[in-house]
């Protein structure tokens, strides 16, 4: 289920070499993400939704966004990101200290992906 070199180039150019999610410049090792997940079964290599493995269902993604998104839908991914502040406040002492010293300003803006802003 691997993309060809020319298919990867098409995906890469979809947003001018930028991650569809965070908008960073894609570097070597970028990922081709299934927008609607295929949900891989890592034990035997099969997937639950092979019909989603089509060129129009790919977004270019930086490795960190794609790893975080995993097999989530776009809305599930958006929800996970929107909960990061709560998690950092609950579990990261470094984050809390940085916030106390004014190094971090929290906002309640809606999570919008780069491709949604274009």
C-alpha positions as CSV (number, residue, x, y, z in Angstrom):
1,X,0.0,0.0,0.0
2,X,2.9,2.3,-0.7
3,X,2.6,5.5,-2.8
4,X,4.8,5.8,-5.8
5,X,7.4,8.5,-6.1
6,X,5.1,10.5,-8.4
7,X,2.1,10.1,-6.1
8,X,4.2,11.3,-3.1
9,X,5.2,14.3,-5.2
10,X,1.5,15.1,-5.9
11,X,0.7,14.8,-2.1
12,X,3.8,17.0,-1.3
13,X,2.7,19.7,-3.6
14,X,-0.9,19.8,-2.4
15,X,-0.1,22.6,0.0
16,X,3.1,23.8,-1.5
17,X,5.4,21.7,0.6
18,X,3.7,22.5,3.9
19,X,2.1,20.3,6.5
20,X,-1.7,20.3,5.9
21,X,-2.2,20.5,9.7
22,X,0.3,22.8,11.3
23,X,1.6,24.6,8.2
24,X,5.3,24.0,8.8
25,X,7.7,23.5,5.9
26,X,8.0,19.8,5.2
27,X,11.4,18.3,5.7
28,X,13.0,15.0,4.7
29,X,11.0,12.2,6.3
30,X,7.6,13.9,5.9
31,X,4.5,11.6,6.0
32,X,1.6,11.1,3.6
33,X,-1.3,11.0,6.0
34,X,-4.7,9.3,5.2
35,X,-7.2,12.1,5.9
36,X,-9.9,9.4,6.5
37,X,-7.9,6.7,8.3
38,X,-7.3,3.2,7.0
39,X,-6.8,1.9,10.6
40,X,-3.9,-0.5,10.2
41,X,-3.7,-3.8,12.1
42,X,-0.1,-3.9,13.1
43,X,-0.2,-7.6,13.9
44,X,-0.9,-8.8,10.4
45,X,-0.5,-5.7,8.2
46,X,-4.1,-5.6,7.1
47,X,-6.3,-2.5,7.5
48,X,-10.0,-2.0,8.4
49,X,-10.8,0.5,5.7
50,X,-8.7,-0.2,2.6
51,X,-11.1,1.8,0.4
52,X,-9.6,4.9,2.0
53,X,-6.2,4.2,0.4
54,X,-6.7,6.5,-2.6
55,X,-4.6,9.5,-3.7
56,X,-7.4,12.1,-3.0
57,X,-7.5,10.9,0.7
58,X,-3.9,11.9,1.4
59,X,-2.6,15.1,3.1
60,X,1.1,16.0,3.4
61,X,2.1,16.0,7.1
62,X,5.1,16.6,9.2
63,X,6.1,13.5,11.2
64,X,4.9,15.0,14.6
65,X,1.4,15.8,13.3
66,X,0.9,12.5,11.6
67,X,2.2,10.5,14.6
68,X,-0.2,12.5,16.9
69,X,-3.1,12.1,14.5
70,X,-2.5,8.4,14.1
71,X,-5.8,6.8,13.0
72,X,-8.0,9.6,14.3
73,X,-10.5,11.4,12.1
74,X,-9.9,15.2,11.6
75,X,-12.5,16.1,14.3
76,X,-11.0,13.6,16.8
77,X,-7.5,15.0,16.1
78,X,-8.8,18.6,16.5
79,X,-10.3,17.6,19.9
80,X,-7.1,15.9,21.1
81,X,-5.1,19.1,20.3
82,X,-7.7,21.3,22.0
83,X,-7.1,19.3,25.2
84,X,-3.3,19.8,25.3
85,X,-3.5,22.9,27.5
86,X,-5.6,21.0,30.2
87,X,-3.1,18.1,30.1
88,X,-0.1,20.4,30.4
89,X,-1.6,22.2,33.3
90,X,-2.4,18.9,35.0
91,X,0.8,17.1,34.4
92,X,3.7,19.4,33.4
93,X,5.5,21.2,36.2
94,X,7.8,22.9,33.6
95,X,4.7,24.2,31.7
96,X,3.1,25.6,34.9
97,X,6.4,27.4,35.9
98,X,6.8,28.8,32.4
99,X,3.2,30.1,32.6
100,X,3.9,31.7,36.1
101,X,6.8,33.6,34.6
102,X,4.7,34.9,31.7
103,X,6.5,32.8,29.1
104,X,3.3,31.2,28.0
105,X,0.0,32.9,27.3
106,X,-3.0,30.5,27.0
107,X,-5.8,31.2,24.5
108,X,-9.1,29.5,23.9
109,X,-8.9,29.8,20.1
110,X,-10.5,27.2,18.0
111,X,-8.1,24.6,16.5
112,X,-7.9,25.3,12.7
113,X,-5.7,23.3,10.5
114,X,-3.5,25.0,7.9
115,X,-5.4,23.6,5.0
116,X,-8.6,25.1,6.5
117,X,-7.1,28.6,6.5
118,X,-6.3,28.6,2.8
